[in-house]
Amino acid sequence: MRHFNTEGVCRPEEHYMVRFDDRLTQIKTDLVDKRKYFVVNRGRQYGKTTTLNALERYLKEEYIVLALDFQLMGTENFVDEAAFVRVFAGAVLEGLALAGADSRGDLRKTLEELTDKAAGSSLNELFVRLSVMCRIAPKPMVLMIDEIDSASNHQVFLDFLAQIRGYYLKRDKVPAFHSVILAGVYDIKNLKLKLRPEKEHQYNSPWNIAAKFKVDMSFSAAQIADMLREYEVDHHTGMDIGAVAEEIYAYTSGYPVLVSAVCKCISEELPWEEGQKDVAALWSKRSVEQAVVILLKENMPLFESMAKQLDFYPELHSMIEDIVKEFVIGGKTIVEAVV
């Protein structure tokens, strides 16, 4: 039986989730097909990885998609070029295998030597070989890297971006990736700010080639309603789907993990909280309100992350505190409701 998920990637065969085929079509048509390099830059738990996984499957008929995750690379892999090249080449080879894209082995041969610890290869050598791989590949190659924030404090990553930029600018003459997709919380155009002297802050961004990513990744009330219809098919609650969806949207503004958290709370926690077995009575506008109150008392990872930011910015902390004091749930302020 499928369930609502708030922990990691959502999969349609396991979880109730908003369908976003239109989003995938937009990304493919407006960005990938047009050979754009871009960043999926959104807040934590905003569905970036779920979108990338779905996009990987969506593109595989027309492209060879190399799906990498920098979260799997340790700090020691960014110490110098040789360490980074060795691990990155190995990740690309694994990506080829997962994509089922190298039955003949010729693509693998371009990078296998770089995985040898004794090789000591440079970024320049890596990209020369990646260019060869793009030239001999049977389909256009798309490089997709998730969790790029994991590399944000390392100079070798900036040099890596500079290499991608260089090949992008000369790709009419030299084979290069058809499209490059990076995903992370922070805008990598600002990474130079962490590592370069003050006088150089505004110069030579390694990622000034990126196309704007204009795709709306929040969930609309209509999309939430579609997800609830799938739940209704399985559970027959008799809920007013439109009204419940609108109420969920009103509280969450369509923030993906919050939408799932409210639904998960209603389906799994409210029956226990209310001490009743009548599931049909639980899916209502009132139950959404109750779920929100419960979630505000919990220490969700998203809330922890947001709270840390408030510690860094006192003025923001004060402004949010004033807003919270005025926001009303069921005739009480949020503070009164939680207490």
RAMO-V589190 format. One record per helix or strand of 2 or more residues. SS is the DSSP state (~ for helix, > for strand). FROM is the first residue (numbers start at 1). TO is the last residue. Records with the same first field share a line. If there is no record, write none. Layout:
BEGIN
SS=FROM-TO  FROM-TO
END
This chain:
BEGIN
~=21-32  48-59  70-72  75-78  81-99  106-109  112-115  123-136  148-151  155-169  188-190  192-195  198-200  221-235  241-252  256-274  279-281  285-297  301-312  314-326  334-338
>=37-41  64-69  141-146  179-184  328-329  332-333
END
